[in-house]
Amino acid sequence: MLTHIANGDSRLSYWSRVREFAVPPSMIETATARRALGDWAGACAAAGVDVDLNPRTVTHDYGQDVAARLRDDLRHLAPDLLRWHMPRIAPDGLLRPGLTITLARYEAAGRDGPYPVHLVVRTPPAWADAGQRIGLALWDGSRGEVDGCRHPRPRPSRRFRFDLHRHLWDARRAGELRIRSGAEAPSAAEPSVRDPELSGLVPLERGCAVDRWAEEAGIVLRAEGRSDGAVLVRFGARRRLVLHVAPGAEADGVGHGPPGPRLAGVNGDDRACSSLPVLPDAATWVLPDLELIRAGAIEADRLHPLVASALVPDHVPSASARAPERAGQPRLVDCRGVQHRIGLVDGVLAPLDHDPAELRREELLVALTGTPLPCLQAIDEAHRRPDCLSGVRERLDHGDIAGALSVVEGLLGPDALLREGALRDELEEAARRRITYGLYRSGLTGPGPRRIRLSDRRRPSRELRSRNATFF
């Protein structure tokens, strides 16, 4: 019990940090404004989504029907909402690397019959994840992969798929989130499923959306053209279950509900399940925002507006709730027993209570290896290792370059010259990693012949984390 409580607290703390830094309010506001004007490409640019498809060539390649459906989906794509719901990994809450996720599926007519065409989003591999950017492309099922695709896993993932959860990216259907997340049903403190063969309960990981599994498994089976059968559920550290779903029952095998699919059996030892349809990850786990709201760990104003309107229908957005704090305000420093102020003067952080002659003498004293005034020490510390360094680092990790620079400029001033120290190292490293991402996008680095191989990676354990360390 204590372990579950500790894990629950860690999960809430983790997602609270993700919601604070991963999708900044400025990104949401800009992307929403451009989408409202019909500028879907501009909305993607504002949300850090690289468009790797050309809608003008789709008609020639796949026909008018596919082109019309694609254009309609792109007009209603909310890329900021998509980024909000993308799979993430612990401990930093960064995008799960190396994924190809289906957003929508189309049927194109070919010589040998219809074949699938997928609208997909891709996350770069861990070594090229600077900026946390996402790629939007088409995957042609007749060829198996996109021509010239440099992605390590170009085929759509069976576990991570949004075509059955369009409310996670389609602005027209964002309101379905309340029902599909199970917000109207009570949460299970100790999630478990009953195994009819063993006449007992199979314990599950905390956060499993077990009350929704039967209905969501039915959706997966119907997408495969079936009304019943088995569905694979992957959860926890290499744990999985095979759920046998039967139609037309009055109970779902977990609790009572309306007529619909039910869990007819559970098999946790079946090894021959590679060909089974997989319950999408978005249906396996309780929506993180719902957990945060229920625990009182987040206010509705901190959620994405489309998410907040779905989970808290009676919520009235506050205009000042997400407004940034005023930057550049003077700060107090205990300088030789007196409270002095330091603040921005002509775009540079400077002491406000010392005259220029005194400052020149102190600068000469520092040049001769003397001890400077506490005000000057505070300014030097702000340049090298400020109190906001952790926040700047998290913004840089999540790709919020503008937000990180805004924090630095609010602290040091827009005309400040950074001194040697941790802050400058973080900004320089972020710039180098953006170059690496550009090389990856151009195909000039990474696995393969005639490509630059990077031997110096900032986070050598990140790829290992992407496989093992996750709250899902």
C-alpha positions, 0 to 999 in steps of 0.5 A, spaced: 500 500 500 505 504 501 509 503 495 502 504 491 502 511 494 509 513 493 508 511 486 502 515 485 505 521 488 511 520 483 507 519 477 503 526 479 509 530 480 512 527 474 506 529 470 505 536 473 512 538 471 511 535 464 504 540 464 508 546 466 514 546 461 512 541 455 507 545 452 508 552 453 502 557 453 505 561 448 505 555 443 498 554 445 496 561 443 500 562 437 498 555 434 490 556 436 490 563 433 493 560 426 489 554 426 483 559 427 485 562 421 485 556 417 493 556 416 494 549 418 502 549 416 503 555 420 499 552 426 504 546 425 510 551 425 508 554 432 507 547 435 514 545 433 512 540 428 516 539 421 511 538 415 514 532 411 508 532 406 506 536 400 498 536 399 499 538 392 502 531 390 497 527 394 492 527 388 497 525 383 499 519 388 493 517 391 487 520 388 482 525 389 478 522 395 485 521 399 487 528 398 480 531 400 480 527 406 487 529 408 486 536 407 480 536 411 484 532 417 490 537 416 485 543 417 482 541 423 489 538 426 491 541 433 498 540 433 499 543 440 493 538 442 497 533 439 504 535 442 500 535 449 498 528 448 504 525 445 507 519 449 513 521 454 518 517 458 521 518 465 525 522 468 525 528 464 518 527 461 521 528 454 517 525 448 518 518 447 524 517 441 523 513 435 516 513 434 511 513 428 504 514 430 498 513 426 493 519 426 489 517 420 488 512 415 486 512 408 484 507 403 488 508 396 486 505 390 492 501 387 492 496 381 492 490 385 486 493 390 486 498 395 492 499 400 493 503 406 495 510 407 497 513 414 497 520 416 503 519 421 507 523 426 514 521 428 519 523 433 526 523 432 531 518 435 534 520 442 541 522 440 537 527 435 531 530 439 534 537 440 528 542 440 523 536 441 520 537 434 515 532 431 515 530 424 508 530 420 508 525 414 505 520 410 506 512 410 505 508 404 503 501 406 504 498 399 511 500 399 512 499 407 515 505 408 516 512 406 521 513 400 528 516 403 525 516 410 531 516 415 527 514 421 529 508 425 522 506 425 518 508 419 512 503 420 507 505 424 507 503 431 501 498 433 502 500 441 502 507 440 496 509 435 492 515 435 487 513 429 482 510 434 483 516 439 482 522 434 480 526 440 487 527 442 489 531 436 482 533 432 479 539 434 473 537 432 472 531 436 476 534 443 470 534 447 470 526 446 475 526 451 471 526 457 467 520 455 473 516 452 478 518 458 472 515 463 472 522 467 464 520 469 466 514 472 470 513 479 477 511 479 479 504 481 484 505 487 487 498 486 486 496 479 485 489 477 481 484 472 478 478 474 480 471 470 474 467 470 479 461 469 482 462 475 476 465 479 481 470 482 483 477 480 489 479 476 493 485 480 495 491 475 499 497 475 497 503 478 494 508 473 491 502 469 484 504 466 481 498 467 474 500 467 475 502 460 479 496 457 473 492 455 470 498 451 476 500 448 478 493 446 471 493 442 473 499 438 480 496 436 476 489 434 471 493 430 477 497 427 480 490 425 473 488 422 471 483 428 466 483 433 470 479 438 476 476 439 483 477 443 486 483 444 493 484 447 495 489 453 502 491 454 503 495 461 508 496 466 515 493 466 514 488 460 508 486 463 502 484 458 495 480 458 491 477 453 484 480 454 478 475 450 473 480 449 465 478 448 460 482 445 453 484 447 454 483 455 451 487 460 457 487 464 464 489 462 467 483 467 470 489 472 464 493 474 456 494 471 455 498 465 451 499 459 450 493 454 457 492 450 463 488 450 465 484 456 472 481 458 470 474 457 477 472 460 484 474 461 491 470 460 497 473 462 502 467 460 500 467 452 506 467 448 503 466 441 500 473 441 505 477 436 499 477 431 494 479 436 491 487 435 494 491 441 490 495 446 493 502 444 497 506 450 492 511 450 487 506 452 491 502 457 492 508 462 488 513 465 489 520 462 494 524 466 490 530 466 484 526 469 489 524 475 492 531 476 485 534 477 482 528 481 488 529 486 488 537 486 495 537 483 493 542 478 488 547 476 484 547 470 487 553 467 494 550 467 491 545 462 490 545 455 484 549 453 481 544 449 482 539 455 480 543 460 473 544 457 472 537 456 474 535 463 471 541 467 465 543 462 463 548 467 470 551 468 471 559 466 478 560 463 481 566 467 485 571 463 491 572 468 491 565 470 497 563 465 500 570 465 507 570 466 510 573 472 513 580 471 520 580 469 526 585 471 523 587 477 529 589 482 531 584 487 534 585 494 541 583 496 544 584 503 550 588 502 555 589 508 549 590 513 544 594 508 539 592 503 541 594 496 537 593 490 540 590 483 535 591 477 536 592 469 539 598 467 539 599 459 538 592 458 543 589 463 543 587 470 546 592 475 547 594 482 542 600 483 545 603 490 552 604 488 555 610 484 559 609 478 566 611 482 565 606 487 563 601 482 569 602 478 574 601 484 570 595 486 572 592 478 579 594 479 579 591 486 576 584 482 582 585 477 587 585 483 584 578 485 580 582 491 573 580 494 567 584 490 561 587 493 556 583 495 551 586 490 557 584 484 557 577 487 550 576 486 550 579 479 556 574 477 552 568 480 546 570 476 550 570 470 554 563 472 549 559 476 542 563 477 536 560 481 532 559 475 537 555 472 533 548 473 527 552 470 531 554 464 534 547 463 527 544 463 525 549 458 531 547 453 530 540 454 523 541 452 524 545 446 522 551 449 528 556 446 523 562 446 521 561 454 528 559 456 531 566 453 525 570 456 527 567 463 534 569 462 533 576 459 528 577 464 533 576 469 540 579 466 537 583 461 536 583 453 543 586 452 547 582 457 553 578 455 553 571 459 560 569 463 563 562 463 558 558 468 553 553 468 548 557 464 552 559 458 554 551 458 547 550 458 545 555 452 551 553 448 549 545 449 542 547 446 545 550 440 550 544 439 544 539 439 540 543 435 545 543 429 545 535 431 538 535 429 539 539 423 544 534 421 539 528 422 534 531 418 538 532 412 541 525 413 548 527 414 549 524 421 546 517 424 547 510 422 549 509 415 555 510 410 558 516 409 555 519 415 558 523 420 558 519 427 557 522 433 561 520 439 560 525 444 553 525 446 550 529 452 546 524 455 549 517 454 543 514 458 537 517 455 536 511 449 536 506 455 531 510 459 527 510 453 526 503 453 526 502 460 524 508 465 517 510 464 511 511 468 507 507 463 
